[in-house]
Amino acid sequence: MAGHNTQDTQAQDARLKERMADIKHKILVLSGKGGVGKTTMSVNFALALAEKGYQVGLMDTDLHGPNVAKMLGADEAQLMSYENGIEPFEVIKNLKVVSLSMAGHGPDTPVIWRGPLKIGVIKQFLADVNWGKLDYLVIDTPPGTGDEPLTVAQLIPELDGSIVVTTPQQVAILDSRKSINFSKQLNIPVLGVVENMSGLLCPHCGQEIPLFGKDGGRIAAEEMEVPFLGPVPMEQALMEAEDSGTHFILDSPDSISAKALREIIEKVVKAIG
């Protein structure tokens, strides 16, 4: 039995290597703290890349709080498994998504797993999903520097880099610095820091209100000697899009937040080359 397990592991490792070879660029989206809008950034980054004509995959490794499908309006989608692997769900043209919430886990069902089980699922997402040939794989992770981002980093040593999402709040900045150091210690290039919720855009007058302070992300990036990708203000339309599962960056292209997100993606694409 042990030998059979070893053979299975070797076969899965070979599949993982083969599938990753078909993906040009892999981006890890990190945050040191929860609630900073990291999944919002991951979803809109993937949508923006798909809109530009790139073939994109979005992998949700936040196994305890998988919200990617909900934000994309795909919370009723179910992954299909065949002999040659698992088929990712195509949300729009050019964008394929995989999330644990698409694997039959109800929205109210907690995932009570220790590390080995979580590692196994992430490895399956990478090795057994039929991603096909992609230009970009965007990997959404849970907050912190635990099993999930570490597993991804170990399984994909050729990561193009990480994007660290924070808010201007000092407690978020403190934790974002840990994500930057996490990347550096694992030799993952830090593509840059995004300051989400840089201000609330008043729906009446359009004035930006600095609810959580200002420029904390920029200052942290400068101090840590990594690029600052830009601020993204809060807009009512963006928050409503998340809850309704509509595609904000595509549906509200002229909004200030959508323009900010596109500028960030342009910088990332240019940095990766």
C-alpha positions in Angstrom: 0.0 0.0 0.0 2.8 2.4 0.9 4.4 1.8 -2.5 1.1 2.5 -4.2 0.8 5.7 -2.3 4.3 6.7 -3.3 3.5 6.0 -7.0 0.3 8.1 -6.7 2.3 10.9 -5.2 4.9 10.7 -7.9 2.2 10.7 -10.6 0.5 13.7 -9.1 3.8 15.6 -8.8 4.5 14.9 -12.5 1.0 16.2 -13.4 1.5 19.3 -11.4 4.8 20.0 -13.1 3.3 19.4 -16.5 0.2 21.6 -15.9 2.3 24.5 -14.4 4.6 24.4 -17.5 1.5 25.4 -19.6 1.0 28.5 -17.5 3.2 31.4 -18.3 2.8 33.6 -15.2 1.8 32.8 -11.7 0.9 35.6 -9.2 0.3 35.1 -5.5 -2.1 37.7 -3.8 -1.3 38.1 -0.1 -2.5 40.0 2.9 -1.2 40.0 6.4 -4.6 40.8 7.8 -8.2 39.8 7.1 -10.8 42.2 5.8 -8.5 44.4 3.7 -10.1 43.4 0.4 -7.6 40.9 -0.9 -10.2 38.7 -2.6 -11.8 41.8 -4.1 -8.4 42.7 -5.6 -7.8 39.1 -6.8 -11.2 38.9 -8.5 -10.8 42.3 -10.2 -7.2 41.6 -11.3 -8.3 38.4 -13.0 -11.3 40.1 -14.6 -9.1 42.9 -15.9 -6.5 40.5 -17.3 -9.3 38.4 -19.0 -10.8 41.6 -20.5 -7.4 42.4 -22.1 -7.6 39.1 -23.9 -5.3 37.1 -21.7 -6.2 33.5 -20.8 -6.5 33.6 -17.1 -7.1 31.2 -14.2 -8.2 32.2 -10.7 -7.5 29.8 -7.9 -9.1 30.3 -4.5 -6.9 28.8 -1.8 -8.8 30.4 1.1 -10.3 27.1 2.1 -12.0 28.4 5.3 -13.6 31.4 3.6 -13.8 30.8 -0.1 -15.5 33.9 -1.4 -14.2 34.1 -5.0 -17.2 32.3 -6.5 -19.7 34.5 -4.7 -18.0 37.7 -5.9 -18.1 36.4 -9.4 -21.7 35.4 -9.3 -20.7 31.8 -9.6 -21.7 30.6 -6.2 -24.1 28.0 -7.7 -21.4 26.6 -10.0 -20.2 23.0 -9.4 -16.9 21.6 -10.5 -17.1 18.5 -12.7 -14.5 15.7 -12.4 -13.6 13.4 -15.3 -11.0 10.7 -15.9 -8.5 13.3 -17.2 -9.0 15.7 -14.3 -11.2 18.4 -12.8 -12.8 21.0 -15.1 -12.5 24.6 -13.9 -15.6 26.8 -14.2 -15.5 29.4 -17.0 -17.0 32.6 -15.5 -16.6 34.7 -18.6 -14.6 34.3 -21.8 -10.9 33.8 -21.0 -11.4 33.3 -17.2 -11.5 29.9 -15.5 -12.1 29.6 -11.7 -11.6 26.9 -9.1 -12.8 27.3 -5.5 -13.6 24.8 -2.7 -17.1 26.4 -2.6 -17.6 24.9 -6.1 -16.9 21.4 -4.8 -20.1 20.7 -2.9 -19.3 22.5 0.3 -22.4 24.5 1.4 -22.0 28.2 2.2 -22.7 27.6 5.9 -20.6 24.5 6.3 -17.3 25.1 8.1 -14.1 23.5 6.8 -12.5 22.1 9.9 -9.2 20.8 8.6 -5.7 20.6 9.8 -2.7 21.4 7.6 -2.2 18.1 5.8 -5.8 18.1 4.4 -5.5 21.7 3.3 -2.1 21.0 1.6 -3.7 18.0 -0.2 -6.5 20.1 -1.6 -4.2 22.9 -2.9 -2.0 20.3 -4.5 -5.1 18.8 -6.2 -6.1 22.2 -7.5 -2.7 22.6 -9.1 -2.1 19.1 -10.3 -5.6 17.7 -11.2 -7.4 20.8 -12.6 -7.4 21.1 -16.4 -6.2 24.6 -16.5 -4.9 24.3 -20.0 -2.6 26.9 -21.5 -2.9 30.1 -19.5 -1.2 33.5 -19.6 -1.8 34.1 -16.0 -2.8 32.1 -12.9 -3.9 34.5 -10.1 -3.8 32.7 -6.7 -6.0 34.2 -3.9 -4.8 33.2 -0.4 -6.2 33.5 3.1 -4.7 36.2 5.4 -1.4 35.6 7.0 1.6 33.5 6.3 0.4 30.0 7.1 -0.2 26.7 5.4 -1.9 27.9 2.3 0.5 30.5 0.9 3.5 28.5 2.1 2.1 25.4 0.3 1.6 27.4 -3.0 5.1 28.8 -2.7 6.7 25.4 -2.2 4.7 23.7 -5.0 5.3 26.5 -7.5 8.9 27.6 -7.0 8.7 29.6 -10.3 6.1 32.1 -9.0 6.5 35.4 -10.9 5.8 37.3 -7.7 3.4 38.4 -5.0 1.0 41.3 -4.7 0.5 42.4 -1.1 -2.8 44.0 -0.3 -3.3 46.3 2.7 -5.4 49.2 3.9 -3.9 52.5 5.2 -4.7 51.5 8.8 -1.6 51.0 10.9 -2.6 47.6 12.2 -3.0 46.4 8.6 0.3 48.0 7.6 2.0 46.1 10.5 0.7 42.8 9.2 1.4 43.6 5.5 5.1 44.0 6.3 5.1 40.4 7.5 3.7 39.3 4.1 6.5 41.3 2.4 9.1 39.6 4.5 7.4 36.2 3.9 7.9 36.7 0.2 11.5 37.8 0.6 12.4 34.8 2.8 10.9 32.4 0.2 12.7 34.3 -2.7 9.3 35.3 -4.2 9.7 38.7 -6.0 7.4 41.3 -4.5 5.6 42.9 -7.4 4.2 45.6 -5.2 1.9 46.8 -2.5 -1.7 47.8 -3.1 -3.4 50.2 -0.7 -7.0 49.2 -0.8 -9.7 51.3 0.8 -7.5 54.4 0.5 -10.6 56.5 1.0 -14.3 56.4 0.7 -15.7 58.2 -2.3 -18.9 60.1 -1.3 -21.7 59.0 -3.6 -23.2 62.5 -3.4 -20.3 64.9 -3.8 -17.5 62.6 -5.0 -15.1 63.8 -2.3 -12.7 61.1 -1.0 -12.9 60.6 2.8 -9.8 59.0 4.4 -11.7 56.7 6.7 -8.6 54.6 7.6 -5.9 57.2 7.1 -3.8 58.0 4.1 -0.6 56.7 2.4 0.1 54.0 4.8 0.7 51.5 2.0 2.9 53.8 0.1 5.0 54.5 3.1 5.3 50.8 4.0 6.4 50.0 0.5 9.1 52.7 0.5 10.4 51.5 3.9 10.5 47.9 2.8 12.0 48.9 -0.6 9.4 47.3 -2.7 7.2 48.9 -5.4 4.0 50.7 -4.6 1.4 49.7 -7.1 -1.2 52.3 -6.1 -4.3 53.2 -4.1 -7.8 51.9 -4.7 -10.6 54.0 -3.1 -13.8 52.5 -1.8 -16.9 53.0 -3.9 -20.5 52.1 -3.2 -20.8 50.4 -6.6 -17.8 48.2 -5.9 -19.2 47.1 -2.6 -22.6 46.4 -4.2 -20.9 44.4 -7.0 -19.2 42.1 -4.5 -22.5 41.3 -2.8 -24.5 40.8 -6.0 -21.8 38.9 -7.9 -21.6 41.3 -10.8 -18.3 42.2 -12.4 -17.4 45.6 -11.2 -14.3 46.4 -13.3 -16.2 45.4 -16.4 -19.6 46.9 -15.6 -18.3 50.2 -14.2 -15.2 50.9 -16.5 -15.3 54.7 -16.0 -15.4 54.6 -12.2 -12.4 55.9 -10.2 -11.8 52.5 -8.5 -12.0 50.6 -11.8 -9.4 53.0 -13.4 -7.2 52.5 -10.4 -7.4 48.7 -10.6 -6.5 48.8 -14.3 -3.5 51.0 -13.7 -2.3 48.5 -11.1 -2.7 45.6 -13.5 -0.8 47.5 -16.2 2.1 48.0 -13.8 2.1 44.3 -12.9 2.0 43.1 -16.5 4.9 45.5 -17.3 6.9 44.3 -14.3 6.5 40.6 -15.2 7.3 41.3 -18.8 
